[in-house]
Every structure is written in structure tokens, then in C-alpha cells.
Amino acid sequence: MDTSVTPAAEENVWGGGNKPLGASYGKMMMWFFIVSDALTFSGFLAAYGFSRFKFIETWPIADEVFTHVPFFHGNYPMYYVAFMTFILIMSSVTMVLAVDAGHHMKKSKVVLYMFLTIIGGAIFVGSQAWEWATFIKGDYGALETKGGRILQFVNAETGERAALGDFAASIPDVRQEHLEQNGVWYYGDESSLPTYSLNEVVEGFKSNPNILIRTETLTDDHQKTMLTREESLERIEDAVLVVEGANLVRNEYGSRLFADFFFFITGFHGFHVFSGVVINIIIFFNIILGTYERRGHYEMVEKVGLYWHFVDLVWVFVFTFFYLV
């Protein structure tokens, strides 16, 4: 059998008229976007990795930060984050089924699987918003020293974290907040007072011998450094303010860089998922209206499917970096 390529056939192959891998212009542009976006996320995660390595001795322990589950009180480390991850991965499965149904021109199945994909994405975005709110609010509270170090509190009898409300004293005369109706004492950029003042926390700590301080510094076995009662009494004198929750300036869980990266990277990824949900909704209604049936193909579903798989894959890396490693 003659397998030689004629000059005419070779000229046709390399003449520039063929589509690479048989992909349309739209699919090629989606791949270009995915590659460029992957490089962006890679840069963010690399910066996170370098920062964590540099400040590894003060980096928060994920199992002690992400312990909440909606409507349940208790310590459930990583449970809800694992649920969020499962939902997002399953939405990727339903997207695959939608694309496959589109290839077979089965409109009803495309509608069903796209609807399930949208529901999965909406649950993930809502869960991430709840996680942000919980992270910002905080759970236990801590003190910050003059050098910016975080002091957390532990019950010596149980070994569990102690919230400020468990031992803080009540000193009403120090709980005066400068509100606007107080006249000249009010400043527009003044933030609200924390739940407990520094004096209330310090006095409550001194009157409760069962409360100890642990620092944000990790030991060789990756546990927070626990201070003795004498060391705790000495260290608390360095405290200058009360910290509740986390924001871009302070972080009760440890290094403030952790909060900065958490808000930026998970927020950036959450924006991608939210955008994907909006796009999926638009395409969902186009499917119902029969737009792609009239075109004779569901390539638009396939293109948005590439994007959806990308954001799912990125979350796997974000989940690994922030929650598992």
C-alpha cells in the first residue's frame, strides 16, 4: 500500500487553511484564555507558597481555622470545605454530561445537566460567601502585641481554645464607643470597638488561672507554642489591642499574610465561579429557547464547559495549598 504523500496533499496540509486539532475559532480563543488565566493563578499560588515558606513558623494551621459547618456548633475541621469541593467536582461531571448530550443533540438532557451544573456552582459560591463571613467574624478572638504577634488563649484543663467571652471581665466604664451622636468625639473613619476591651481581657485573664496563652509560633511537631502560666502573665503585658476575626490588616488566626492571600486568591477564584454561573444561566435559557438547535450544534455549551472544568481544576490546587498542605 502506497503511503507516500503527494506534493499537492502536503501543500494542502501546510497551506494555512486547516484548523488546528479541528477546533473552531471560538474554542481556540477559549483555550488561549484558559492558558493565560492558568499562568495568573500559578503566579498567585507561587507567591503564596514562597510567603508561607518564609513565615512558616507563624503560619496558621488550616485544621484550626476552617472548622465550621452551617447550623452546627462544634469543631469539624475541613468538613465543609470538603463538601464544597465535592459539589464543585460533581458540577464538572454534570457539565461533561451536558456537553455529551449536546453532541447527540438531546435538548432535554442538555437542559437537565446544565441546570444541575448551575445549582452546583450556586451552592459553591454561596458556601464560599458563608466561609468568608465566618472567617471575617472570627470565633475565639485574640490579642496583638506591640510587635504584631498574635496571642491566643487555651483552657489548661481541657487543652481546647478559649474564647475571649469565656473569661473576659466586665468593666462597663471602659465600654464607651465614639458614636456620631457624641459630637466632637466622633471621627468618620473610626472603626467599631471590639466586643471586649483590652482591659477587660487582661483583667479576666489574670483572674482565671486555668487560662494560658499560646503564641502563633509553631513547634517542631507543628503545634502552637504553649506558654506556662508565669510566661503567659509576662507575655500578656505586651498586648496592645484586641483582634476578632480576620481582615486585610489583622488576623486572629496568625500571620496577616495568610488572610491577605486567602481573601485575594479564593476571592479571585470565587469571581471566576460566579462568572461561570452567570454565563451558564445565559446559555441555559438559550438552550430552552432552542437557539443551538437552530444552529445545528451545541458548541457554545462545549466552550463554556472548558471554562467550567478550568475553574474546577484551579480549585483543586487552591484547596490543596490552603487547606491540605
Buried (B, 14 or more C-beta within 10 A) or exposed (E): EEEEEEEEEEEEEEEEEEEEEEEEEEBEEBBEEBEEBBEEBEEBBEBBEEBBEEBEEBBBBBEBBBBBBEEEEEEBBBBBBBBBBEBBBBBBBBBBBBBBBBBEEBBEBBBBBBBBBBBBBBBBBEBBEBBBEBBEEBBBBBBBBEEEBBBBBBBBEEEEBBBBEBBBBEEEEBEEEBEEEEEEEEEEEEEEEBBBBBBBBBBBBBEBEEBBBBBBEBEEEEEBEBBEEEBBBEBBEEBEBBBBBBBEEBBBBBBBBBBBBBBBBBEBBBEBBBEBBEBBBEBBEBBEEEEBBEEEEBBBBBBBBBBBBBBBBBBEBBBEBBBEE
